[in-house]
Amino acid sequence: MEASSSKQGKFERISALFLRRRTVAVCVFAILTTCLVAGYYVQAAVTNLRSTHQSFNDRQLRNGYIAISDLHRLVLIIQEASLRGVMTDEAVADFRAASDFLFVRTDTFRQIQSGRSFLKEADDAIDALLRAQSVADEAIATDFRDLDGAAAALIAQTQTAREALVVYLDKMRQLQDGLLLGQTSAVENQRTVVWVTLLGLSVLGIAATALLRKEVMAKQARREAEERVRHLAFFDPLTGLPNRVQFQDRLTGLLVQRRRLALLLVDLDGFKQINDTYGHAAGDDILRHVAATLTPYCSSHDGFAARLGGDEFAVVCMTQDVPSLMQICDAIITAIARPIVFEGESVAVAASIGLATKAHLGGEVDLTVDGLTRVADFALYASKSDGKGKFTIYDEVLERQFLERRAMVEELPQAIADGSLEYYLQPKVDLVTEEVFGFEALARWRRNDVIVPPSVFISTAEESGIIADIDCTILSNATRDIADFNRRNGTRFSVSVNFSTLHFNSLKFVETVAQALIESGLESDLLVIEITETAEMQDWDKAKQIVSAIHSIGAKVSIDDFGAGFSSLAYLRTTVADEIKIDRSLVQDIETSDAARFLLDAVLDIARNLGLDATVEGIETRQQADIVLAMGARKAQGFFFDAPMPRDDALASAMASARPLLERPAS
């Protein structure tokens, strides 16, 4: 019995031990399961927190901040244009690009908010952005005719949009903070399930710390990006100098303070040739070299240097002492001229300077950034015209020239409109038949009842861009008049019209020529487009396309003043002209110089070998006409035949001439 009881006790002890182990195992299993479940939910909560936080951060806040940046960019572009008073092609392109960015940003913003219509602040922000976009689109659609109005409207709407975006971003931050607090509370509640949840909370703490660090780093990155944007808005990225915007702001402030100052405009001579020869990397080195050269001179006079664009720089010095400024100009020109070594080669560039001080400005010039810059630029132009590599001070003489130039620029559009800008005709003669076969139309300006020669106003018209309107006006009038005269008199006189190379940048010029032929009814082969031989032709491929298009409508192309410049052979190779007009400089000594005759004969031989017509300009004596004829030239033009005359006089003279021109008495 005792043995049986002993066995039973042992069994019970073994059973109890087994049960205790099983219970422990179950408890451990339950605890582990609870830990795993709690860990799963904790992990899920952390993952959801990270995902949602990232969504708010990346998709919501980022779009709000970048939208503000896009608005700021639009305002900067149109404010700069408003200060200049004109919306340049580059500014228009930048404005369009900024407007496109704003459109894409607003559309993305709207798509993200779809399904979140409960957030009124987002809808308000989107509506404000759309109104700002509408103002920008309207400015583009009207070609910025009311530039100041467009700027004011855009600034006002931008302010409204900024306020709406700030409210929206604040709301988003509130929602984000609420989300963080809610998730944290949920995690803390789960901590009470089992003690292992503490481990989960620790993990959550680590995760939260990581997210916080990420947020801090993101904010720091945003601050750095904003600093870079601000830097790019006011500094030139290549040279590190203030850009045009900062230059205008700082100079405006100095003028408002009535500080004594001088402005030096520095422009590099032959910079394009360096880019073409050595590449843009060499050009960039030159620009950095110039920036480093200018900085000490302006710093020593409490001023500053700026890069205005391209190869143009500005130096503001807080002094009006002319002798000191002259020394600065000489030192700058000398320092810039020192060669720099680029990839083992010595590269040098020269500089021209235009200098103007506040004391030099007369009552006719506004004491503004624009006024001071324009007169300094006029002095710079004088330096360029006088041989480059030097400086010119704006003084009373230059002021008279500047005011006269400004008056001409202001009067020329009206002269075109009222017909006081007219044209004269000079005959072109066939030396063999002694007949007038055509005319060259030459611009003349009847200003205050005095004929202004083209040498006075053409260069001004080219610099201001008015030359394009002048050329097109003469083309229209001359083709109409010659076509009408030919119809009434049964003649086939041709007409040559001079065109600036400014036209050879767009195929629209060809449309202008074709329209003139259609409206006048002139036979296309009687129109000759004369291009002045110049180094200003920038896009040779485009010029070749335009010349080919002119040929396709039946008109002819002539290279004027051939031999007077340095790009003649390049023109012949590229433009595929029909004719060259040999400049008078190759003719004036042929009566007395064997070398002059040899050179003229060589040019005529080139024309013959290339299958080109040649018209010899500047014939002033019978002997010159005889020599040119003996060399095989057939066409000529010059005072020996007739000077440029008013249209009716020239046409009447050509019709009334009863004897051959070459039988006239020697002059």
C-alpha positions in Angstrom: 0.0 0.0 0.0 2.8 2.3 0.9 4.6 1.2 -2.2 1.6 2.0 -4.2 1.2 5.3 -2.5 4.9 6.1 -3.2 4.5 5.2 -6.8 1.4 7.4 -7.0 3.2 10.4 -5.4 6.1 10.0 -7.7 3.7 10.0 -10.7 2.0 13.0 -9.4 5.3 14.8 -8.9 6.4 13.8 -12.4 3.0 14.9 -13.7 3.2 18.2 -11.8 6.7 18.8 -13.1 5.5 18.0 -16.6 2.6 20.3 -16.2 4.7 23.0 -14.8 7.1 22.7 -17.8 4.2 22.6 -20.2 2.7 25.6 -18.5 6.0 27.4 -18.6 6.4 26.5 -22.2 2.8 27.6 -23.0 3.4 30.8 -21.1 6.7 31.3 -22.8 5.0 30.5 -26.1 2.2 32.9 -25.2 4.6 35.6 -24.2 6.6 35.0 -27.4 3.4 35.0 -29.4 2.3 38.2 -27.7 5.7 39.7 -28.3 5.6 38.7 -31.9 2.0 40.1 -32.3 2.9 43.2 -30.4 6.1 43.5 -32.4 4.2 43.1 -35.6 1.7 45.8 -34.7 4.5 48.0 -33.4 6.5 47.4 -36.6 3.3 48.0 -38.6 2.7 51.2 -36.8 6.3 52.4 -37.3 6.2 51.4 -41.0 2.8 53.2 -41.4 4.2 56.2 -39.6 7.3 56.4 -41.8 5.3 55.9 -45.0 2.7 58.5 -44.2 5.2 60.9 -42.9 7.3 60.5 -46.1 4.1 61.0 -48.2 3.3 64.3 -46.4 6.9 65.4 -46.6 7.8 64.4 -50.2 4.5 64.8 -52.0 2.8 67.6 -50.1 5.3 70.0 -48.5 7.8 69.7 -51.3 5.3 70.7 -53.9 4.2 73.7 -51.8 7.8 75.0 -51.3 8.8 74.5 -55.0 5.6 76.2 -56.1 6.7 79.3 -54.0 10.1 79.0 -55.7 8.5 78.9 -59.2 6.4 82.0 -58.4 9.5 83.8 -57.2 11.4 82.9 -60.4 8.5 84.4 -62.6 8.5 87.6 -60.5 12.3 88.0 -60.8 12.3 87.6 -64.6 9.4 90.1 -65.2 10.8 92.6 -62.6 14.2 92.6 -64.3 12.5 93.1 -67.6 10.4 95.9 -66.2 13.5 97.6 -64.9 15.1 97.4 -68.3 11.9 98.5 -70.0 11.9 95.7 -72.5 11.3 92.0 -72.5 14.3 90.5 -74.4 14.1 87.2 -76.3 16.2 85.5 -73.7 13.9 86.9 -70.9 10.8 85.8 -72.8 12.3 82.3 -73.1 13.1 82.2 -69.4 9.6 83.5 -68.5 8.0 80.8 -70.7 10.1 78.1 -69.1 9.3 79.4 -65.6 5.6 79.5 -66.5 5.7 75.9 -67.8 7.4 74.8 -64.6 4.6 76.5 -62.6 1.9 74.8 -64.8 3.5 71.4 -64.2 3.8 72.0 -60.5 0.2 73.2 -60.2 -1.1 70.2 -62.1 1.0 67.8 -60.0 -0.3 69.5 -56.9 -3.9 69.2 -58.1 -3.4 65.4 -58.9 -2.0 64.8 -55.4 -4.9 66.6 -53.8 -7.5 64.6 -55.8 -9.4 62.5 -53.3 -8.4 65.0 -50.5 -11.0 67.6 -51.3 -11.8 67.9 -47.6 -8.7 70.0 -47.3 -9.9 73.5 -48.1 -6.5 75.0 -47.7 -5.1 72.9 -50.6 -8.0 73.9 -52.8 -7.4 77.6 -52.0 -3.7 77.2 -52.7 -4.4 75.5 -56.1 -6.9 78.2 -57.1 -4.3 80.9 -56.2 -1.6 79.2 -58.3 -4.0 78.9 -61.2 -4.8 82.6 -61.0 -1.1 83.4 -61.0 -0.6 81.0 -64.0 -3.4 82.8 -65.8 -1.7 86.2 -65.2 1.6 84.8 -66.6 -0.2 83.2 -69.6 -2.0 86.5 -70.4 1.3 88.3 -70.3 2.8 85.8 -72.8 -0.3 85.9 -75.0 -0.1 89.7 -75.3 3.7 89.6 -76.0 4.3 91.7 -72.8 2.9 94.8 -74.4 2.0 96.2 -71.0 5.1 95.1 -69.2 4.7 97.2 -66.1 1.1 96.2 -65.8 1.9 92.5 -66.2 4.6 92.8 -63.6 2.3 94.5 -61.1 -0.5 92.0 -61.7 1.9 89.1 -61.4 3.4 90.4 -58.2 -0.1 91.0 -56.6 -1.3 87.5 -57.6 2.0 86.0 -56.5 1.6 87.5 -53.0 -1.9 86.1 -52.8 -0.7 82.6 -53.9 2.2 82.8 -51.4 -0.3 83.6 -48.6 -2.5 80.7 -49.6 0.5 78.3 -49.8 1.7 79.4 -46.4 -1.7 78.7 -44.9 -1.7 75.3 -46.7 1.8 74.4 -45.5 0.9 75.4 -42.0 -2.2 73.1 -42.2 -0.1 70.3 -43.5 2.4 70.7 -40.7 -0.5 70.6 -38.2 -1.8 67.4 -39.8 1.6 65.9 -39.9 2.1 66.7 -36.2 -1.3 65.3 -35.4 -0.4 62.1 -37.3 2.8 61.7 -35.4 1.1 62.2 -32.0 -1.7 59.7 -32.9 0.7 57.0 -34.0 2.9 57.6 -30.9 -0.2 57.2 -28.6 -1.1 54.0 -30.4 2.3 52.5 -29.8 2.4 53.5 -26.2 -1.0 51.8 -25.6 0.4 48.6 -27.1 3.3 48.7 -24.7 1.1 47.4 -21.8 0.4 44.1 -23.6 3.6 42.5 -22.5 6.9 43.6 -21.2 8.5 42.7 -24.5 6.6 45.6 -26.0 9.2 47.8 -24.4 11.6 46.4 -26.9 9.2 47.4 -29.6 8.9 50.9 -28.1 12.7 51.1 -28.1 12.7 50.1 -31.8 10.0 52.7 -32.4 12.2 55.3 -30.6 15.1 54.4 -32.8 12.9 54.6 -35.9 11.5 57.9 -34.7 15.0 59.3 -34.1 16.0 58.2 -37.6 13.0 59.9 -39.1 13.7 63.0 -37.1 17.3 63.0 -38.2 16.1 62.6 -41.8 13.7 65.5 -41.4 16.4 67.7 -39.9 18.8 66.7 -42.7 16.0 67.4 -45.3 15.4 70.8 -43.8 19.1 71.5 -43.8 19.3 70.4 -47.4 16.3 72.7 -48.3 18.0 75.6 -46.6 21.2 74.9 -48.5 19.2 74.6 -51.8 17.4 77.9 -51.0 20.8 79.5 -50.3 22.1 78.3 -53.6 19.0 79.6 -55.4 19.4 83.0 -53.8 23.1 83.0 -54.7 22.3 82.1 -58.3 19.7 84.9 -58.4 22.2 87.5 -57.5 25.6 86.1 -58.5 27.2 85.0 -61.7 28.0 81.2 -61.3 31.0 81.3 -63.6 33.0 84.3 -62.1 31.4 84.6 -58.7 30.8 88.3 -59.3 27.4 90.0 -58.7 25.1 89.6 -61.7 23.1 92.2 -63.6 20.2 92.0 -61.0 22.5 92.7 -58.0 24.4 95.3 -60.0 21.2 97.2 -60.7 20.0 96.9 -57.1 23.2 98.0 -55.6 23.8 100.9 -58.0 20.2 102.1 -57.5 20.8 102.2 -53.8 24.1 104.2 -54.2 22.3 106.7 -56.5 19.5 107.1 -54.0 22.1 107.8 -51.3 23.6 110.5 -53.7 27.0 108.9 -53.4 29.8 110.1 -55.5 30.6 107.4 -58.0 31.8 106.4 -61.4 30.8 103.6 -63.7 33.2 101.7 -65.9 31.8 99.4 -68.5 34.4 96.9 -69.6 33.9 94.9 -72.8 36.4 92.3 -74.2 37.7 92.8 -77.8 38.0 89.6 -79.9 36.4 87.4 -77.3 34.3 85.6 -80.0 37.4 84.7 -81.9 38.9 83.1 -78.7 35.7 81.0 -78.2 35.8 80.0 -81.9 39.6 79.2 -81.9 40.2 77.7 -78.5 36.7 76.6 -77.4 34.4 77.8 -74.7 36.5 76.3 -71.9 39.3 78.8 -72.8 36.6 81.6 -73.0 35.5 80.7 -69.5 39.1 80.9 -68.2 39.4 84.3 -69.8 36.2 85.5 -68.1 37.4 84.2 -64.7 40.8 86.0 -65.4 39.0 89.2 -66.1 36.8 88.9 -63.0 39.9 88.3 -60.8 41.6 91.3 -62.5 38.7 93.7 -61.8 38.0 92.9 -58.2 41.1 94.6 -56.6 40.5 97.9 -58.5 36.9 98.3 -57.4 37.7 97.1 -53.8 40.4 99.7 -53.4 37.8 102.4 -54.1 34.9 100.9 -51.9 33.1 99.8 -55.1 32.2 96.5 -56.7 32.5 94.6 -60.0 29.8 92.8 -61.8 29.3 90.6 -64.8 26.5 92.0 -66.9 26.4 89.1 -69.4 28.6 87.6 -72.0 31.9 89.4 -72.1 30.6 92.6 -70.6 31.6 93.7 -67.1 30.9 96.7 -64.9 33.0 98.3 -62.3 31.6 100.8 -59.8 34.1 103.0 -58.0 33.2 105.4 -55.2 35.1 108.3 -56.6 34.7 110.9 -59.3 38.4 111.9 -59.4 39.1 111.7 -63.1 42.9 111.3 -62.9 42.5 108.4 -60.5 39.8 106.8 -62.7 42.1 107.2 -65.8 44.8 105.4 -63.9 42.4 102.6 -63.0 41.3 102.3 -66.7 44.9 102.1 -67.9 45.7 99.5 -65.2 42.7 97.4 -66.0 43.4 97.4 -69.8 47.0 96.5 -69.1 46.2 93.7 -66.6 43.5 92.1 -68.8 45.9 92.1 -71.8 48.3 89.8 -70.0 48.1 86.4 -71.6 46.9 83.4 -69.7 48.1 79.8 -70.4 45.4 77.4 -71.5 46.3 73.8 -72.2 49.9 74.9 -72.9 49.0 77.8 -75.2 49.2 81.5 -74.4 45.8 83.1 -74.9 45.3 86.9 -74.7 42.4 89.2 -75.0 42.1 93.0 -75.1 39.5 95.2 -73.4 37.7 98.5 -74.2 36.2 100.7 -71.4 33.5 103.3 -71.3 33.8 105.6 -68.3 31.0 107.9 -66.9 30.6 109.6 -63.5 27.6 111.3 -61.9 29.3 114.6 -62.4 29.5 114.1 -66.1 25.8 113.6 -66.6 24.0 116.7 -67.9 20.5 117.7 -67.3 19.4 115.8 -70.4 20.3 112.4 -69.0 18.3 110.9 -66.1 20.4 110.1 -63.0 19.3 106.5 -62.9 20.9 103.2 -63.4 19.6 103.1 -66.9 20.7 106.7 -67.7 24.2 106.1 -66.2 24.6 102.8 -68.0 23.5 104.2 -71.3 26.0 107.0 -71.3 28.8 104.7 -70.1 27.8 102.3 -72.9 28.0 105.2 -75.4 31.5 106.0 -74.2 32.4 102.2 -74.6 31.0 102.4 -78.2 33.3 105.3 -78.8 36.3 103.3 -77.5 35.3 100.4 -79.8 35.0 102.7 -82.8 38.3 104.4 -82.1 40.3 101.2 -82.4 39.5 99.2 -79.3 41.9 98.4 -76.5 41.4 101.9 -74.9 39.1 103.8 -72.7 36.8 106.8 -73.3 35.4 109.3 -70.8 31.9 110.5 -71.3 32.2 114.3 -71.6 30.4 117.2 -73.2 31.4 116.3 -76.7 30.2 112.7 -76.2 27.1 114.0 -74.5 26.2 116.1 -77.6 26.8 113.0 -79.8 24.8 110.8 -77.4 21.9 113.2 -77.3 21.9 113.5 -81.1 22.0 109.7 -81.4 19.2 109.4 -78.9 17.2 112.0 -80.8 17.7 110.1 -84.1 16.7 106.8 -82.5 13.5 108.5 -81.2 12.8 110.2 -84.5 13.5 107.4 -87.0 10.3 105.4 -86.4 8.2 108.5 -87.1 10.4 109.3 -90.1 9.5 105.8 -91.5 5.9 106.4 -90.8 5.5 109.8 -92.3 7.7 109.2 -95.4 10.5 111.6 -94.5 12.8 108.5 -94.7 13.0 108.1 -98.4 15.3 106.5 -101.0 17.5 107.8 -103.8 18.4 105.8 -107.0 21.9 105.5 -108.4 22.1 104.0 -111.9 24.0 100.8 -112.7 25.5 100.8 -116.2 26.3 98.2 -118.8 29.8 99.3 -120.0 29.5 97.5 -123.3 26.1 98.8 -124.4 26.4 102.0 -122.5 22.9 101.6 -121.2 21.4 101.9 -117.7 20.0 98.5 -116.8 19.1 99.0 -113.2 19.4 101.1 -110.0 20.5 100.8 -106.4 18.1 102.1 -103.9 19.9 104.1 -101.2 18.3 105.3 -97.9 18.1 109.1 -97.4 16.5 110.9 -94.4 14.9 114.3 -94.9 15.3 115.6 -91.4 14.2 119.2 -90.8 14.3 119.9 -94.5 18.0 118.7 -94.7 19.0 115.4 -96.3 20.9 113.3 -93.7 23.4 111.0 -95.5 23.3 107.3 -94.6 26.8 107.5 -93.0 25.2 109.6 -90.2 22.2 107.5 -89.3 22.6 104.0 -90.7 25.0 102.9 -87.9 22.7 104.3 -85.3 19.7 102.5 -86.9 21.7 99.2 -86.9 22.7 99.5 -83.2 19.1 100.3 -82.2 17.5 97.6 -84.4 15.5 100.1 -86.4 17.5 99.2 -89.5 15.2 96.2 -90.1 12.2 98.5 -90.5 14.2 100.9 -92.7 15.3 98.1 -95.0 11.9 96.6 -95.3 10.3 100.0 -96.0 12.8 100.7 -98.8 12.3 97.2 -100.2 8.5 97.7 -100.4 8.6 101.2 -101.8 11.4 100.6 -104.3 10.0 97.4 -105.8 6.6 99.0 -106.1 7.9 102.1 -107.8 10.2 100.3 -110.2 7.6 97.7 -111.1 5.1 100.5 -111.8 7.6 102.4 -113.9 8.5 99.3 -115.9 4.8 98.6 -116.6 4.1 102.1 -117.8 7.2 102.5 -119.9 7.9 99.0 -121.2 11.3 98.9 -119.5 12.9 96.1 -117.4 15.0 98.1 -114.9 16.2 96.1 -112.0 16.5 97.4 -108.4 19.1 96.5 -105.8 18.2 97.0 -102.1 20.7 96.9 -99.3 20.0 94.7 -96.2 21.7 94.5 -92.9 23.0 91.1 -91.8 20.5 91.4 -88.9 17.9 90.0 -91.3 20.0 86.8 -91.9 18.9 85.2 -88.6 15.5 84.0 -89.6 13.7 82.6 -92.7 11.0 85.2 -92.0 13.1 87.6 -94.0 12.5 85.5 -97.1 8.8 85.8 -96.5 9.2 89.6 -96.4 11.0 89.6 -99.8 8.4 87.3 -101.4 5.6 89.5 -100.1 7.2 92.6 -101.5 7.5 90.9 -104.9 3.8 89.8 -104.8 2.5 93.2 -103.7 4.6 95.2 -106.2 4.3 92.9 -109.2 8.0 93.3 -109.9 9.5 90.4 -111.9 11.5 88.4 -109.3 14.7 88.3 -111.4 14.8 92.1 -111.4 15.3 92.3 -107.6 18.8 92.1 -106.2 19.3 91.7 -102.4 22.6 93.3 -101.4 24.4 92.0 -98.3 27.2 94.2 -96.9 30.4 92.2 -96.4 30.8 92.2 -92.6 32.2 90.1 -89.8 28.8 90.4 -88.0 27.3 87.4 -89.7 27.0 84.9 -86.9 25.2 81.9 -88.3 26.7 80.9 -91.7 24.5 77.8 -92.1 21.4 79.9 -91.5 22.6 82.5 -94.0 23.1 79.9 -96.6 19.6 78.6 -96.1 18.2 82.1 -96.5 20.2 82.8 -99.6 19.0 79.5 -101.1 15.4 80.4 -100.2 15.8 83.8 -101.9 17.0 82.0 -105.0 14.0 79.8 -104.9 11.7 82.7 -105.3 13.7 84.0 -108.2 15.5 87.0 -106.7 19.3 87.5 -106.8 21.9 88.0 -104.0 24.8 90.4 -104.3 27.8 90.9 -101.9 28.2 94.6 -101.5 31.5 96.5 -100.9 33.5 93.3 -101.8 37.1 93.7 -100.8 36.6 96.3 -98.1 36.4 93.8 -95.2 38.1 90.6 -94.2 35.5 87.9 -94.7 35.1 88.1 -98.5 36.2 84.5 -99.4 34.1 83.1 -96.5 31.1 84.9 -97.9 31.7 83.5 -101.4 32.1 80.0 -100.0 29.1 80.1 -97.8 26.4 82.3 -99.3 26.5 81.2 -102.9 25.8 84.7 -104.2 24.9 85.7 -107.8 27.1 88.9 -107.9 29.8 90.8 -106.2 30.1 94.5 -106.1 33.7 95.5 -106.0 34.4 98.2 -103.5 35.6 101.6 -104.6 38.8 101.1 -102.6 40.0 98.7 -105.2 39.3 101.2 -108.0 40.5 104.6 -106.9 44.2 104.0 -107.8 44.0 102.0 -110.9 44.9 105.0 -113.1 48.3 105.3 -111.5 49.2 102.1 -109.8 50.1 98.8 -111.5 49.5 97.0 -108.1 46.0 98.4 -107.9 45.2 97.3 -111.4 46.7 93.8 -110.8 44.6 93.4 -107.6 41.4 94.5 -109.4 42.1 92.2 -112.3 42.6 89.3 -109.8 39.3 90.0 -108.1 37.5 90.1 -111.5 39.2 86.8 -112.4 37.9 85.2 -109.2 34.4 86.3 -110.1 34.7 84.9 -113.6 36.0 81.5 -112.4 33.2 81.3 -109.9 30.6 82.2 -112.5 29.6 85.4 -110.7 28.6 88.8 -112.1 30.8 91.6 -111.0 29.7 95.3 -110.7 32.6 97.7 -110.2 31.7 100.6 -107.8 33.2 104.0 -107.5 33.9 104.8 -111.2 34.5 108.6 -111.2 36.5 109.2 -114.4 36.4 108.1 -118.0 39.9 106.6 -117.7 38.7 104.4 -114.8 35.8 103.3 -116.9 38.0 102.5 -119.9 40.5 100.5 -117.7 37.7 98.5 -116.0 36.1 97.8 -119.4 39.5 96.6 -120.8 39.8 94.2 -117.9 36.6 92.5 -119.0 34.1 94.0 -116.5 30.8 94.8 -118.0 28.8 96.4 -115.2 29.7 99.6 -113.3 28.4 102.2 -111.0 29.7 105.6 -109.8 29.6 109.4 -110.0 31.0 109.3 -113.5 27.6 108.0 -114.6 25.4 109.7 -112.1 25.2 110.4 -108.4 22.3 109.1 -106.3 19.2 111.2 -107.1 15.6 111.3 -106.1 13.6 108.5 -107.6 11.8 110.6 -110.3 14.9 112.4 -111.3 16.9 109.2 -111.7 14.3 107.5 -113.8 13.7 110.5 -116.0 17.5 110.9 -116.5 17.8 107.2 -117.5 15.0 107.6 -120.0 16.0 110.9 -121.4 19.7 110.2 -121.9 20.2 110.7 -125.7 23.9 109.9 -126.0 26.0 107.2 -124.6 27.3 107.8 -121.1 30.9 107.1 -122.0 30.9 109.9 -124.5 30.4 112.5 -121.8 33.2 115.0 -121.1 35.9 113.9 -118.6 35.3 115.1 -115.1 
